Amino acid sequence: MSGASRDMAIDKARDILAEVSRVVALTGAGISTDSGIPDFRGPQGVWTRDPNAEKLSDIRYYISDEHIRRKVWQDRLHSPVWQAAPNAGHKALVSLEMQGKLDTLVTQNIDGLHQLAGSDPSRIIEIHGTMREAVCMSCGARSPMQEILARVERGDGDPHCEQLIDGRACGGIIDAATISFGQNLVEEDIRRAENAVRMTDVLLAVGTSLAVYPAAGLVPIARSNGAAVIIVNGAPTEMDDLAEVVVLGSISDVLPLIVEGS
Ligand SMILES: [Zn+2]
C-alpha cells in the first residue's frame, strides 16, 4: 500500500468511526507484536519456522507427556509476555473506550495487554483465554500464573495442583487458562462476542489475519447485520473483500491516527 493510499484509507476509517456510536473491536496477535510478543502463526512465527513447536501447545501431548509439560513450563517462565508493555495500538482502543464508543473488545490474544493498557476488563472477551491465570485440569481451581511460575522457578518443573480436597492435595495437572489445540472455545464467550457484533455499528478488526474461526466468522455476522467493517493489519487478510476499508501498516502507527478525534 502506497503512502497516499494508506492516508486515504486512514481518513476513510476515521470518518466512519466519527459517525457511529457503537464499535466492537476484534484484536489478534498483530496488535501485540510491537510490544515484543512474537506472532506464532505469522510468516515469521515460531510454528511456521518449527512445525514441532505446535506439539507444545496441543492439549493431548500436554496431558500425556511430562517432558512436554516441563518444556512448556520453562517456555512460560521465560515468556516475553512478562516483560511486555502495552503499545500505542492497545492505548488507541482505550481512547476509543474513553470516547464512549467501544462497546466490546474481543481478543484472540492471551497476553492480557489490553487490561494492562487500561481497557475495562468487563468489556473484554478473551476467546482464547489468558496466560495470566493457571487452572487445574482436574478440579478446575484457578490461581495467578505468577504463583505457579514461582514454584517452577524454585525447581518444581511439573507443578501439580495443591488444592485440598477432603484433606488431600488434588494433584491434578496444571495448565495455563488458555485454549490449546484440541480444546473447544468457551461457548458462552463466543455467544457474547456474536451478540455484541450483531448490535454494533462498526466491527474494527485489528492485527488478525481473520483466518481462524470462530473469530473470523464475526466479520460476516457484522456485515449481515448492517455493520461496517474496518480492517487494520500488517498484511492482507482473508476477509478484506467484506471490509468497507482496509488499512495496511504498522498497527501502533496507524491505529492511533484512525481513533484520534473520531
Ligand atoms: Zn486441582
py3Dmol code that shows the C-alpha trace and the ligand (Angstrom):
import py3Dmol

protein = """\
ATOM      1  CA  MET A   1       0.000   0.000   0.000  1.00  0.00           C
ATOM      2  CA  SER A   2       1.496   3.345  -1.037  1.00  0.00           C
ATOM      3  CA  GLY A   3       1.732   6.231   1.414  1.00  0.00           C
ATOM      4  CA  ALA A   4      -1.020   8.167  -0.357  1.00  0.00           C
ATOM      5  CA  SER A   5      -3.492   5.286  -0.491  1.00  0.00           C
ATOM      6  CA  ARG A   6      -2.746   4.479   3.145  1.00  0.00           C
ATOM      7  CA  ASP A   7      -3.511   8.083   4.114  1.00  0.00           C
ATOM      8  CA  MET A   8      -6.795   7.860   2.212  1.00  0.00           C
ATOM      9  CA  ALA A   9      -7.692   4.592   3.944  1.00  0.00           C
ATOM     10  CA  ILE A  10      -6.862   6.117   7.350  1.00  0.00           C
ATOM     11  CA  ASP A  11      -9.093   9.123   6.590  1.00  0.00           C
ATOM     12  CA  LYS A  12     -11.942   6.890   5.473  1.00  0.00           C
ATOM     13  CA  ALA A  13     -11.683   4.706   8.597  1.00  0.00           C
ATOM     14  CA  ARG A  14     -11.567   7.816  10.793  1.00  0.00           C
ATOM     15  CA  ASP A  15     -14.662   9.247   9.056  1.00  0.00           C
ATOM     16  CA  ILE A  16     -16.586   6.027   9.623  1.00  0.00           C
ATOM     17  CA  LEU A  17     -15.686   5.948  13.334  1.00  0.00           C
ATOM     18  CA  ALA A  18     -16.582   9.624  13.720  1.00  0.00           C
ATOM     19  CA  GLU A  19     -20.159   8.977  12.635  1.00  0.00           C
ATOM     20  CA  VAL A  20     -21.016   5.940  14.730  1.00  0.00           C
ATOM     21  CA  SER A  21     -21.771   5.417  18.387  1.00  0.00           C
ATOM     22  CA  ARG A  22     -21.027   1.735  18.881  1.00  0.00           C
ATOM     23  CA  VAL A  23     -17.874  -0.167  17.959  1.00  0.00           C
ATOM     24  CA  VAL A  24     -16.798  -3.728  18.600  1.00  0.00           C
ATOM     25  CA  ALA A  25     -13.059  -4.321  18.272  1.00  0.00           C
ATOM     26  CA  LEU A  26     -11.564  -7.706  17.434  1.00  0.00           C
ATOM     27  CA  THR A  27      -7.831  -7.993  18.055  1.00  0.00           C
ATOM     28  CA  GLY A  28      -5.252 -10.619  17.180  1.00  0.00           C
ATOM     29  CA  ALA A  29      -1.538 -11.216  17.576  1.00  0.00           C
ATOM     30  CA  GLY A  30      -0.602  -8.315  15.287  1.00  0.00           C
ATOM     31  CA  ILE A  31      -1.564  -5.721  17.896  1.00  0.00           C
ATOM     32  CA  SER A  32       0.980  -7.184  20.340  1.00  0.00           C
ATOM     33  CA  THR A  33       3.973  -7.707  18.050  1.00  0.00           C
ATOM     34  CA  ASP A  34       5.054  -4.094  18.635  1.00  0.00           C
ATOM     35  CA  SER A  35       5.140  -4.969  22.337  1.00  0.00           C
ATOM     36  CA  GLY A  36       7.741  -7.637  21.594  1.00  0.00           C
ATOM     37  CA  ILE A  37       5.428 -10.655  21.607  1.00  0.00           C
ATOM     38  CA  PRO A  38       6.002 -12.821  18.525  1.00  0.00           C
ATOM     39  CA  ASP A  39       3.083 -13.840  16.315  1.00  0.00           C
ATOM     40  CA  PHE A  40       3.117 -17.625  16.477  1.00  0.00           C
ATOM     41  CA  ARG A  41       1.124 -18.054  13.298  1.00  0.00           C
ATOM     42  CA  GLY A  42       2.534 -15.213  11.185  1.00  0.00           C
ATOM     43  CA  PRO A  43       5.084 -15.612   8.388  1.00  0.00           C
ATOM     44  CA  GLN A  44       7.959 -15.301  10.874  1.00  0.00           C
ATOM     45  CA  GLY A  45       6.066 -17.190  13.566  1.00  0.00           C
ATOM     46  CA  VAL A  46       7.582 -19.849  15.777  1.00  0.00           C
ATOM     47  CA  TRP A  47       5.172 -22.505  14.463  1.00  0.00           C
ATOM     48  CA  THR A  48       5.879 -21.566  10.878  1.00  0.00           C
ATOM     49  CA  ARG A  49       9.620 -21.976  11.380  1.00  0.00           C
ATOM     50  CA  ASP A  50       9.421 -25.065  13.627  1.00  0.00           C
ATOM     51  CA  PRO A  51       6.450 -27.359  12.970  1.00  0.00           C
ATOM     52  CA  ASN A  52       7.311 -29.426  16.075  1.00  0.00           C
ATOM     53  CA  ALA A  53       6.668 -26.373  18.221  1.00  0.00           C
ATOM     54  CA  GLU A  54       2.960 -26.889  17.646  1.00  0.00           C
ATOM     55  CA  LYS A  55       3.124 -30.090  19.727  1.00  0.00           C
ATOM     56  CA  LEU A  56       3.914 -27.921  22.726  1.00  0.00           C
ATOM     57  CA  SER A  57       0.508 -26.306  22.566  1.00  0.00           C
ATOM     58  CA  ASP A  58      -1.521 -29.429  21.823  1.00  0.00           C
ATOM     59  CA  ILE A  59      -3.506 -30.462  24.885  1.00  0.00           C
ATOM     60  CA  ARG A  60      -3.181 -34.180  24.138  1.00  0.00           C
ATOM     61  CA  TYR A  61       0.607 -34.099  24.329  1.00  0.00           C
ATOM     62  CA  TYR A  62       0.442 -31.827  27.364  1.00  0.00           C
ATOM     63  CA  ILE A  63      -1.719 -34.274  29.309  1.00  0.00           C
ATOM     64  CA  SER A  64       0.150 -37.423  28.346  1.00  0.00           C
ATOM     65  CA  ASP A  65       3.790 -36.342  28.350  1.00  0.00           C
ATOM     66  CA  GLU A  66       5.591 -34.979  31.397  1.00  0.00           C
ATOM     67  CA  HIS A  67       8.571 -33.907  29.256  1.00  0.00           C
ATOM     68  CA  ILE A  68       6.328 -31.723  27.120  1.00  0.00           C
ATOM     69  CA  ARG A  69       4.875 -30.153  30.274  1.00  0.00           C
ATOM     70  CA  ARG A  70       8.336 -29.438  31.689  1.00  0.00           C
ATOM     71  CA  LYS A  71       9.343 -27.804  28.406  1.00  0.00           C
ATOM     72  CA  VAL A  72       6.125 -25.754  28.290  1.00  0.00           C
ATOM     73  CA  TRP A  73       6.605 -24.560  31.899  1.00  0.00           C
ATOM     74  CA  GLN A  74      10.130 -23.406  31.052  1.00  0.00           C
ATOM     75  CA  ASP A  75       8.755 -21.580  27.990  1.00  0.00           C
ATOM     76  CA  ARG A  76       6.101 -19.921  30.160  1.00  0.00           C
ATOM     77  CA  LEU A  77       8.699 -18.923  32.757  1.00  0.00           C
ATOM     78  CA  HIS A  78      10.763 -17.195  30.063  1.00  0.00           C
ATOM     79  CA  SER A  79       7.880 -15.838  28.005  1.00  0.00           C
ATOM     80  CA  PRO A  80       8.380 -12.322  26.566  1.00  0.00           C
ATOM     81  CA  VAL A  81       4.864 -11.529  27.849  1.00  0.00           C
ATOM     82  CA  TRP A  82       6.131 -10.904  31.416  1.00  0.00           C
ATOM     83  CA  GLN A  83       8.378  -8.076  30.176  1.00  0.00           C
ATOM     84  CA  ALA A  84       5.937  -6.695  27.607  1.00  0.00           C
ATOM     85  CA  ALA A  85       4.169  -3.363  27.968  1.00  0.00           C
ATOM     86  CA  PRO A  86       1.092  -2.220  26.048  1.00  0.00           C
ATOM     87  CA  ASN A  87       1.866  -0.158  22.944  1.00  0.00           C
ATOM     88  CA  ALA A  88       0.163   2.722  21.160  1.00  0.00           C
ATOM     89  CA  GLY A  89      -2.219   0.272  19.452  1.00  0.00           C
ATOM     90  CA  HIS A  90      -3.590  -1.034  22.772  1.00  0.00           C
ATOM     91  CA  LYS A  91      -3.796   2.542  24.059  1.00  0.00           C
ATOM     92  CA  ALA A  92      -5.749   3.673  20.985  1.00  0.00           C
ATOM     93  CA  LEU A  93      -8.505   1.204  21.920  1.00  0.00           C
ATOM     94  CA  VAL A  94      -8.544   2.624  25.468  1.00  0.00           C
ATOM     95  CA  SER A  95      -9.010   6.037  23.898  1.00  0.00           C
ATOM     96  CA  LEU A  96     -11.913   4.726  21.795  1.00  0.00           C
ATOM     97  CA  GLU A  97     -13.469   3.459  25.030  1.00  0.00           C
ATOM     98  CA  MET A  98     -12.956   6.880  26.682  1.00  0.00           C
ATOM     99  CA  GLN A  99     -14.859   8.404  23.764  1.00  0.00           C
ATOM    100  CA  GLY A 100     -17.769   6.204  24.800  1.00  0.00           C
ATOM    101  CA  LYS A 101     -17.717   4.244  21.549  1.00  0.00           C
ATOM    102  CA  LEU A 102     -16.081   0.939  22.361  1.00  0.00           C
ATOM    103  CA  ASP A 103     -18.796  -1.474  23.416  1.00  0.00           C
ATOM    104  CA  THR A 104     -16.871  -4.739  23.471  1.00  0.00           C
ATOM    105  CA  LEU A 105     -13.281  -5.801  22.873  1.00  0.00           C
ATOM    106  CA  VAL A 106     -12.982  -9.355  21.599  1.00  0.00           C
ATOM    107  CA  THR A 107      -9.399 -10.586  21.590  1.00  0.00           C
ATOM    108  CA  GLN A 108      -7.665 -13.706  20.337  1.00  0.00           C
ATOM    109  CA  ASN A 109      -4.649 -12.748  22.430  1.00  0.00           C
ATOM    110  CA  ILE A 110      -3.773 -14.407  25.729  1.00  0.00           C
ATOM    111  CA  ASP A 111      -1.240 -11.797  26.849  1.00  0.00           C
ATOM    112  CA  GLY A 112      -3.527  -9.580  28.959  1.00  0.00           C
ATOM    113  CA  LEU A 113      -2.064  -6.393  27.451  1.00  0.00           C
ATOM    114  CA  HIS A 114      -5.485  -4.784  26.853  1.00  0.00           C
ATOM    115  CA  GLN A 115      -6.165  -4.908  30.602  1.00  0.00           C
ATOM    116  CA  LEU A 116      -2.675  -3.544  31.338  1.00  0.00           C
ATOM    117  CA  ALA A 117      -3.283  -0.704  28.874  1.00  0.00           C
ATOM    118  CA  GLY A 118      -6.392   0.260  30.848  1.00  0.00           C
ATOM    119  CA  SER A 119      -9.274  -1.246  28.872  1.00  0.00           C
ATOM    120  CA  ASP A 120     -12.257  -2.051  31.104  1.00  0.00           C
ATOM    121  CA  PRO A 121     -11.963  -5.795  31.878  1.00  0.00           C
ATOM    122  CA  SER A 122     -15.768  -6.155  31.841  1.00  0.00           C
ATOM    123  CA  ARG A 123     -15.763  -5.181  28.144  1.00  0.00           C
ATOM    124  CA  ILE A 124     -13.033  -7.674  27.198  1.00  0.00           C
ATOM    125  CA  ILE A 125     -13.779 -11.166  25.895  1.00  0.00           C
ATOM    126  CA  GLU A 126     -10.629 -13.290  25.744  1.00  0.00           C
ATOM    127  CA  ILE A 127     -11.841 -16.024  23.422  1.00  0.00           C
ATOM    128  CA  HIS A 128      -8.548 -17.955  23.681  1.00  0.00           C
ATOM    129  CA  GLY A 129      -8.255 -17.442  27.450  1.00  0.00           C
ATOM    130  CA  THR A 130      -5.408 -15.816  29.357  1.00  0.00           C
ATOM    131  CA  MET A 131      -1.891 -16.929  30.238  1.00  0.00           C
ATOM    132  CA  ARG A 132      -2.000 -14.723  33.331  1.00  0.00           C
ATOM    133  CA  GLU A 133      -4.038 -17.376  35.128  1.00  0.00           C
ATOM    134  CA  ALA A 134      -3.423 -21.077  35.740  1.00  0.00           C
ATOM    135  CA  VAL A 135      -6.097 -23.718  36.042  1.00  0.00           C
ATOM    136  CA  CYS A 136      -6.153 -27.259  37.418  1.00  0.00           C
ATOM    137  CA  MET A 137      -7.319 -29.741  34.807  1.00  0.00           C
ATOM    138  CA  SER A 138      -8.853 -31.991  37.486  1.00  0.00           C
ATOM    139  CA  CYS A 139     -10.658 -29.747  39.977  1.00  0.00           C
ATOM    140  CA  GLY A 140     -10.763 -26.511  37.990  1.00  0.00           C
ATOM    141  CA  ALA A 141      -9.087 -24.427  40.716  1.00  0.00           C
ATOM    142  CA  ARG A 142      -7.658 -21.189  39.344  1.00  0.00           C
ATOM    143  CA  SER A 143      -4.646 -19.275  40.578  1.00  0.00           C
ATOM    144  CA  PRO A 144      -2.483 -16.414  39.364  1.00  0.00           C
ATOM    145  CA  MET A 145       0.066 -17.710  36.853  1.00  0.00           C
ATOM    146  CA  GLN A 146       2.863 -15.940  38.738  1.00  0.00           C
ATOM    147  CA  GLU A 147       2.202 -18.127  41.812  1.00  0.00           C
ATOM    148  CA  ILE A 148       2.692 -21.306  39.783  1.00  0.00           C
ATOM    149  CA  LEU A 149       5.704 -19.878  37.932  1.00  0.00           C
ATOM    150  CA  ALA A 150       7.287 -19.115  41.311  1.00  0.00           C
ATOM    151  CA  ARG A 151       7.062 -22.844  42.097  1.00  0.00           C
ATOM    152  CA  VAL A 152       8.639 -23.690  38.718  1.00  0.00           C
ATOM    153  CA  GLU A 153      11.414 -21.224  39.433  1.00  0.00           C
ATOM    154  CA  ARG A 154      12.038 -22.893  42.798  1.00  0.00           C
ATOM    155  CA  GLY A 155      12.603 -26.205  40.996  1.00  0.00           C
ATOM    156  CA  ASP A 156       9.142 -27.805  40.656  1.00  0.00           C
ATOM    157  CA  GLY A 157       9.414 -28.360  36.904  1.00  0.00           C
ATOM    158  CA  ASP A 158       5.970 -30.000  36.508  1.00  0.00           C
ATOM    159  CA  PRO A 159       3.783 -28.397  39.200  1.00  0.00           C
ATOM    160  CA  HIS A 160       0.594 -30.179  40.246  1.00  0.00           C
ATOM    161  CA  CYS A 161      -2.489 -28.827  41.971  1.00  0.00           C
ATOM    162  CA  GLU A 162      -2.190 -28.262  45.735  1.00  0.00           C
ATOM    163  CA  GLN A 163      -5.890 -27.556  46.271  1.00  0.00           C
ATOM    164  CA  LEU A 164      -7.088 -29.550  49.286  1.00  0.00           C
ATOM    165  CA  ILE A 165      -9.990 -31.879  48.564  1.00  0.00           C
ATOM    166  CA  ASP A 166     -11.195 -33.871  51.600  1.00  0.00           C
ATOM    167  CA  GLY A 167      -7.898 -33.070  53.324  1.00  0.00           C
ATOM    168  CA  ARG A 168      -5.713 -34.325  50.463  1.00  0.00           C
ATOM    169  CA  ALA A 169      -3.948 -32.341  47.737  1.00  0.00           C
ATOM    170  CA  CYS A 170      -5.812 -32.620  44.432  1.00  0.00           C
ATOM    171  CA  GLY A 171      -2.637 -33.408  42.476  1.00  0.00           C
ATOM    172  CA  GLY A 172      -4.162 -32.571  39.095  1.00  0.00           C
ATOM    173  CA  ILE A 173      -2.161 -31.334  36.124  1.00  0.00           C
ATOM    174  CA  ILE A 174      -1.974 -27.536  35.976  1.00  0.00           C
ATOM    175  CA  ASP A 175      -2.250 -25.685  32.672  1.00  0.00           C
ATOM    176  CA  ALA A 176      -2.486 -22.053  31.637  1.00  0.00           C
ATOM    177  CA  ALA A 177      -6.076 -20.797  31.435  1.00  0.00           C
ATOM    178  CA  THR A 178      -5.795 -20.722  27.658  1.00  0.00           C
ATOM    179  CA  ILE A 179      -7.420 -22.643  24.857  1.00  0.00           C
ATOM    180  CA  SER A 180      -4.928 -25.092  23.357  1.00  0.00           C
ATOM    181  CA  PHE A 181      -5.120 -27.026  20.129  1.00  0.00           C
ATOM    182  CA  GLY A 182      -7.578 -29.840  20.650  1.00  0.00           C
ATOM    183  CA  GLN A 183      -9.691 -27.861  23.132  1.00  0.00           C
ATOM    184  CA  ASN A 184     -13.021 -26.188  22.467  1.00  0.00           C
ATOM    185  CA  LEU A 185     -13.523 -22.478  22.951  1.00  0.00           C
ATOM    186  CA  VAL A 186     -15.853 -21.378  25.725  1.00  0.00           C
ATOM    187  CA  GLU A 187     -19.344 -21.386  24.218  1.00  0.00           C
ATOM    188  CA  GLU A 188     -20.549 -18.514  26.396  1.00  0.00           C
ATOM    189  CA  ASP A 189     -17.660 -16.258  25.274  1.00  0.00           C
ATOM    190  CA  ILE A 190     -18.439 -16.890  21.610  1.00  0.00           C
ATOM    191  CA  ARG A 191     -22.131 -16.204  22.100  1.00  0.00           C
ATOM    192  CA  ARG A 192     -21.352 -12.963  23.917  1.00  0.00           C
ATOM    193  CA  ALA A 193     -18.989 -11.850  21.124  1.00  0.00           C
ATOM    194  CA  GLU A 194     -21.509 -12.710  18.409  1.00  0.00           C
ATOM    195  CA  ASN A 195     -24.302 -10.870  20.212  1.00  0.00           C
ATOM    196  CA  ALA A 196     -22.121  -7.761  20.589  1.00  0.00           C
ATOM    197  CA  VAL A 197     -21.297  -7.866  16.876  1.00  0.00           C
ATOM    198  CA  ARG A 198     -24.995  -8.156  15.952  1.00  0.00           C
ATOM    199  CA  MET A 199     -25.695  -4.894  17.836  1.00  0.00           C
ATOM    200  CA  THR A 200     -22.696  -2.889  16.620  1.00  0.00           C
ATOM    201  CA  ASP A 201     -22.335  -0.120  14.037  1.00  0.00           C
ATOM    202  CA  VAL A 202     -18.727  -0.992  13.267  1.00  0.00           C
ATOM    203  CA  LEU A 203     -16.531  -4.045  13.618  1.00  0.00           C
ATOM    204  CA  LEU A 204     -12.912  -2.898  13.886  1.00  0.00           C
ATOM    205  CA  ALA A 205     -10.610  -5.876  13.246  1.00  0.00           C
ATOM    206  CA  VAL A 206      -7.026  -5.191  14.278  1.00  0.00           C
ATOM    207  CA  GLY A 207      -3.933  -7.333  13.877  1.00  0.00           C
ATOM    208  CA  THR A 208      -5.719 -10.530  12.945  1.00  0.00           C
ATOM    209  CA  SER A 209      -5.377 -12.461   9.700  1.00  0.00           C
ATOM    210  CA  LEU A 210      -9.082 -13.413  10.067  1.00  0.00           C
ATOM    211  CA  ALA A 211      -8.201 -16.969   9.092  1.00  0.00           C
ATOM    212  CA  VAL A 212      -9.114 -18.678  12.383  1.00  0.00           C
ATOM    213  CA  TYR A 213     -12.728 -19.400  13.267  1.00  0.00           C
ATOM    214  CA  PRO A 214     -14.921 -18.561  15.083  1.00  0.00           C
ATOM    215  CA  ALA A 215     -13.214 -15.149  15.419  1.00  0.00           C
ATOM    216  CA  ALA A 216     -13.087 -14.743  11.633  1.00  0.00           C
ATOM    217  CA  GLY A 217     -16.806 -15.552  11.470  1.00  0.00           C
ATOM    218  CA  LEU A 218     -17.561 -12.308  13.316  1.00  0.00           C
ATOM    219  CA  VAL A 219     -16.881 -10.397  10.079  1.00  0.00           C
ATOM    220  CA  PRO A 220     -19.735 -11.923   8.025  1.00  0.00           C
ATOM    221  CA  ILE A 221     -22.017 -11.641  11.086  1.00  0.00           C
ATOM    222  CA  ALA A 222     -21.233  -7.914  11.251  1.00  0.00           C
ATOM    223  CA  ARG A 223     -21.882  -7.491   7.541  1.00  0.00           C
ATOM    224  CA  SER A 224     -25.171  -9.368   7.513  1.00  0.00           C
ATOM    225  CA  ASN A 225     -26.376  -7.140  10.371  1.00  0.00           C
ATOM    226  CA  GLY A 226     -25.519  -3.962   8.502  1.00  0.00           C
ATOM    227  CA  ALA A 227     -22.335  -3.015  10.361  1.00  0.00           C
ATOM    228  CA  ALA A 228     -19.333  -1.505   8.602  1.00  0.00           C
ATOM    229  CA  VAL A 229     -16.113  -3.498   8.812  1.00  0.00           C
ATOM    230  CA  ILE A 230     -12.751  -1.762   9.212  1.00  0.00           C
ATOM    231  CA  ILE A 231      -9.643  -3.924   8.960  1.00  0.00           C
ATOM    232  CA  VAL A 232      -6.275  -2.720  10.237  1.00  0.00           C
ATOM    233  CA  ASN A 233      -3.430  -5.182   9.744  1.00  0.00           C
ATOM    234  CA  GLY A 234       0.179  -5.548   8.674  1.00  0.00           C
ATOM    235  CA  ALA A 235      -0.791  -7.756   5.726  1.00  0.00           C
ATOM    236  CA  PRO A 236      -3.908  -8.543   3.657  1.00  0.00           C
ATOM    237  CA  THR A 237      -6.471 -10.766   5.405  1.00  0.00           C
ATOM    238  CA  GLU A 238      -8.932 -13.452   4.351  1.00  0.00           C
ATOM    239  CA  MET A 239     -11.838 -11.037   4.834  1.00  0.00           C
ATOM    240  CA  ASP A 240     -10.604  -7.913   3.018  1.00  0.00           C
ATOM    241  CA  ASP A 241     -13.386  -8.267   0.438  1.00  0.00           C
ATOM    242  CA  LEU A 242     -16.021  -7.789   3.147  1.00  0.00           C
ATOM    243  CA  ALA A 243     -14.420  -4.635   4.562  1.00  0.00           C
ATOM    244  CA  GLU A 244     -15.524  -1.047   3.989  1.00  0.00           C
ATOM    245  CA  VAL A 245     -11.897  -0.076   4.331  1.00  0.00           C
ATOM    246  CA  VAL A 246      -8.596  -1.919   4.823  1.00  0.00           C
ATOM    247  CA  VAL A 247      -5.666  -0.073   6.349  1.00  0.00           C
ATOM    248  CA  LEU A 248      -2.344  -1.830   5.844  1.00  0.00           C
ATOM    249  CA  GLY A 249       0.525  -0.751   8.032  1.00  0.00           C
ATOM    250  CA  SER A 250       2.159  -0.843  11.443  1.00  0.00           C
ATOM    251  CA  ILE A 251      -0.729  -1.073  13.908  1.00  0.00           C
ATOM    252  CA  SER A 252       0.897   1.042  16.605  1.00  0.00           C
ATOM    253  CA  ASP A 253       1.437   3.756  13.966  1.00  0.00           C
ATOM    254  CA  VAL A 254      -1.908   3.751  12.163  1.00  0.00           C
ATOM    255  CA  LEU A 255      -4.463   2.811  14.862  1.00  0.00           C
ATOM    256  CA  PRO A 256      -3.891   5.990  16.921  1.00  0.00           C
ATOM    257  CA  LEU A 257      -4.379   8.029  13.719  1.00  0.00           C
ATOM    258  CA  ILE A 258      -7.680   6.284  12.990  1.00  0.00           C
ATOM    259  CA  VAL A 259      -9.057   6.621  16.506  1.00  0.00           C
ATOM    260  CA  GLU A 260      -7.780  10.107  17.208  1.00  0.00           C
ATOM    261  CA  GLY A 261     -10.530  12.704  17.054  1.00  0.00           C
ATOM    262  CA  SER A 262     -13.185  10.226  15.961  1.00  0.00           C
TER     263      SER A 262
END
"""
ligand_1 = """\
1
ZN
Zn -6.937 -29.451 41.324
"""
view = py3Dmol.view(width=600, height=400)
view.addModel(protein, "pdb")
view.setStyle({"model": 0}, {"cartoon": {"style": "trace"}})
view.addModel(ligand_1, "xyz")
view.setStyle({"model": 1}, {"stick": {}})
view.zoomTo()
view.show()
